[in-house]
Every structure is written in C-alpha cells, then in structure tokens.
C-alpha cells in the first residue's frame, strides 16, 4: 500500500458544513452502540491509502453514514455495527 495512514472509518470532523453534519449524525449512531468515534479501535481499525480521490469526500462520507443508519434501522446490535465498520474499513483499504 502506498502512503498508508491510520484511517478513521467515520471521519473525525469533516470539511465544510455538510460533512460536519454527516459526521455528527454518524457519531450519534456510534455512540448509541458504545463506540467512541475518535479513539475507539472499532472506528480506527484499518490502514488505508492516503491521498486517494474520494477517500475523504462527501460521497464516501454519505455512503458510510447511510450504512451505519442501515444497521441501526434494522435493529442492529453492537456486534453488527462493528461488523459494518470492518466492512467499511476494508472498502477504504482497497481504494486506489
């Protein structure tokens, strides 16, 4: 992997108002499942390439939040939420 970085699956802050709103929404979901979004290993369990187009963009963030909401809306458990974070982490790690 070229230029790897410890990657937050759900972004830490977001750039611009829309990203910040999405990050806050995602953080609230994770909090309900006892997952700390900044330092929790569940959200920071992947190495991903840095400086990849779309890796930190609004479309990627929307996809992440949509997937978290999907787990939540189907009566997800903490284990299911962690599984989704792992899947999203694998997606991020494989971006080129």
DRENDO-418881 format. One record per residue: residue in one letter; x, y, z of N, C-alpha, C, O in turn. Coordinates in steps of 0.1 Angstrom, whole numbers, padded with zeros to 4 digits, always signed. Layout:
# residues N
AXYZXYZXYZXYZ/...
# end
This chain:
# residues 96
X+0009-0012+0000+0000+0000+0000+0009+0012+0000+0018+0013+0008/X+0006+0021-0009+0014+0034-0010+0008+0044+0000-0004+0046+0000/X+0017+0050+0008+0013+0061+0017+0001+0058+0026-0009+0064+0026/X+0003+0047+0034-0008+0043+0043-0009+0052+0055+0000+0059+0059/X-0021+0053+0060-0024+0061+0072-0034+0053+0081-0043+0046+0075/X-0034+0055+0094-0044+0050+0103-0057+0058+0100-0057+0070+0102/X-0066+0051+0095-0078+0057+0089-0090+0056+0098-0094+0045+0102/X-0097+0067+0101-0110+0068+0108-0120+0064+0097-0121+0071+0087/X-0127+0053+0100-0138+0049+0090-0148+0060+0089-0151+0065+0078/X-0154+0064+0101-0163+0076+0101-0153+0087+0104-0146+0087+0114/X-0153+0097+0096-0144+0108+0097-0144+0114+0111-0154+0114+0118/X-0133+0121+0114-0132+0127+0127-0140+0140+0128-0148+0142+0138/X-0139+0149+0118-0146+0162+0118-0154+0164+0106-0166+0168+0107/X-0148+0163+0095-0155+0167+0082-0151+0181+0078-0148+0189+0087/X-0150+0183+0065-0147+0196+0060-0159+0202+0054-0166+0196+0046/X-0163+0214+0058-0175+0221+0053-0187+0216+0061-0187+0206+0068/X-0197+0224+0060-0209+0222+0068-0216+0209+0066-0220+0202+0076/X-0218+0205+0054-0225+0192+0051-0217+0180+0057-0223+0172+0063/X-0204+0180+0055-0196+0169+0061-0197+0169+0076-0198+0159+0082/X-0196+0181+0082-0197+0182+0096-0210+0177+0101-0211+0170+0112/X-0221+0180+0094-0234+0174+0098-0235+0159+0097-0240+0153+0106/X-0229+0154+0086-0229+0139+0084-0221+0133+0095-0225+0122+0101/X-0209+0138+0098-0201+0133+0109-0208+0132+0122-0208+0122+0129/X-0215+0143+0125-0222+0144+0138-0233+0133+0138-0235+0127+0149/X-0240+0132+0127-0250+0121+0126-0244+0107+0129-0250+0099+0136/X-0233+0105+0122-0227+0092+0123-0222+0090+0137-0222+0079+0143/X-0216+0100+0144-0211+0099+0157-0222+0096+0167-0220+0088+0176/X-0234+0102+0165-0245+0099+0174-0249+0084+0173-0253+0078+0183/X-0249+0079+0161-0253+0065+0159-0243+0056+0166-0246+0047+0174/X-0230+0058+0164-0220+0050+0170-0220+0051+0185-0219+0041+0192/X-0223+0063+0190-0224+0065+0205-0235+0056+0211-0234+0050+0222/X-0246+0054+0204-0257+0046+0209-0253+0031+0210-0259+0023+0217/X-0242+0027+0203-0237+0014+0203-0225+0012+0212-0218+0002+0212/X-0222+0023+0219-0210+0023+0228-0197+0023+0221-0187+0018+0226/X-0197+0029+0209-0184+0030+0201-0180+0045+0201-0187+0054+0197/X-0168+0047+0206-0161+0060+0206-0156+0063+0192-0148+0056+0187/X-0161+0074+0186-0157+0076+0172-0143+0081+0169-0138+0080+0158/X-0137+0087+0179-0124+0093+0176-0112+0084+0180-0104+0081+0172/X-0113+0078+0192-0102+0070+0197-0106+0055+0198-0097+0047+0201/X-0118+0052+0195-0123+0038+0196-0117+0030+0185-0117+0033+0173/X-0111+0018+0189-0105+0010+0179-0115+0005+0168-0111+0002+0157/X-0127+0004+0172-0137-0001+0162-0138+0008+0150-0141+0004+0139/X-0136+0021+0152-0137+0031+0141-0123+0034+0136-0122+0042+0126/X-0112+0029+0142-0099+0032+0138-0091+0019+0137-0080+0018+0143/X-0097+0009+0130-0091-0004+0129-0085-0008+0116-0084-0019+0112/X-0082+0002+0108-0077-0001+0094-0066+0009+0090-0066+0021+0094/X-0058+0004+0082-0048+0012+0074-0053+0014+0060-0058+0004+0054/X-0053+0026+0055-0059+0029+0042-0049+0038+0035-0042+0046+0041/X-0049+0038+0022-0040+0047+0014-0045+0061+0016-0057+0064+0016/X-0036+0070+0017-0039+0084+0018-0038+0091+0004-0032+0085-0005/X-0044+0102+0003-0044+0110-0009-0050+0102-0021-0045+0102-0032/X-0061+0095-0019-0068+0087-0029-0081+0095-0032-0088+0099-0023/X-0083+0098-0044-0095+0105-0048-0107+0099-0042-0110+0087-0045/X-0115+0106-0035-0128+0102-0030-0127+0095-0016-0137+0093-0009/X-0115+0092-0011-0113+0086+0002-0119+0094+0013-0125+0089+0023/X-0118+0108+0012-0123+0116+0023-0133+0126+0017-0135+0137+0023/X-0140+0123+0007-0150+0131+0001-0164+0130+0006-0167+0120+0014/X-0173+0139+0002-0187+0139+0007-0194+0126+0003-0202+0121+0011/X-0192+0121-0009-0199+0109-0014-0195+0097-0005-0203+0089-0002/X-0182+0096-0002-0178+0085+0007-0184+0086+0021-0188+0076+0026/X-0184+0098+0026-0189+0100+0039-0204+0097+0039-0209+0091+0049/X-0211+0101+0029-0226+0098+0028-0228+0083+0028-0237+0078+0035/X-0220+0076+0021-0221+0061+0020-0219+0055+0034-0226+0046+0038/X-0209+0060+0041-0206+0055+0055-0218+0057+0064-0222+0048+0071/X-0223+0069+0064-0234+0072+0073-0246+0064+0069-0254+0060+0078/X-0249+0063+0056-0260+0055+0051-0259+0041+0056-0269+0035+0060/X-0247+0035+0056-0245+0021+0060-0247+0020+0076-0253+0010+0080/X-0243+0030+0083-0245+0030+0098-0260+0031+0101-0265+0024+0110/X-0267+0039+0093-0281+0041+0095-0288+0028+0092-0299+0025+0098/X-0284+0021+0082-0290+0009+0077-0289-0002+0089-0299-0008+0092/X-0278-0003+0094-0276-0013+0106-0285-0008+0117-0292-0017+0123/X-0285+0004+0120-0294+0010+0131-0308+0007+0129-0316+0003+0138/X-0313+0010+0116-0327+0009+0113-0332-0005+0113-0344-0008+0115/X-0324-0015+0111-0328-0029+0111-0326-0035+0125-0324-0047+0126/X-0326-0027+0136-0324-0032+0149-0311-0038+0152-0310-0048+0159/X-0300-0032+0147-0287-0037+0148-0282-0038+0163-0287-0032+0172/X-0272-0047+0164-0266-0048+0177-0252-0042+0176-0248-0038+0165/X-0245-0041+0187-0232-0036+0187-0223-0044+0178-0215-0039+0171/X-0224-0057+0179-0216-0066+0171-0219-0064+0156-0210-0063+0148/X-0231-0061+0152-0235-0058+0138-0229-0045+0133-0224-0044+0122/X-0229-0035+0143-0223-0022+0139-0208-0023+0137-0202-0018+0128/X-0201-0031+0146-0187-0033+0145-0184-0041+0132-0174-0037+0125/X-0192-0050+0128-0191-0058+0116-0192-0048+0104-0184-0049+0094/X-0201-0039+0104-0203-0029+0093-0191-0020+0093-0186-0017+0082/X-0185-0016+0104-0173-0007+0104-0162-0015+0098-0154-0009+0090/X-0161-0028+0101-0150-0036+0095-0151-0036+0080-0141-0035+0072/X-0164-0039+0075-0166-0039+0061-0163-0025+0054-0156-0025+0044/X-0167-0015+0060-0164-0001+0055-0149+0001+0055-0143+0008+0047/X-0142-0004+0066-0127-0002+0066-0120-0010+0055-0111-0005+0049/X-0125-0022+0052-0120-0030+0041-0122-0022+0028-0113-0022+0019/X-0133-0016+0026-0136-0008+0014-0125+0003+0013-0119+0005+0002/X-0123+0010+0024-0114+0021+0024-0099+0016+0021-0092+0023+0013/X-0096+0005+0027-0082+0000+0025-0080-0004+0010-0068-0004+0006/X-0090-0008+0003-0089-0013-0010-0090-0002-0021-0089-0005-0033/X-0093+0010-0017-0094+0021-0026-0081+0024-0033-0070+0024-0027/X-0082+0027-0046-0070+0030-0054-0072+0043-0062-0063+0047-0069/
# end
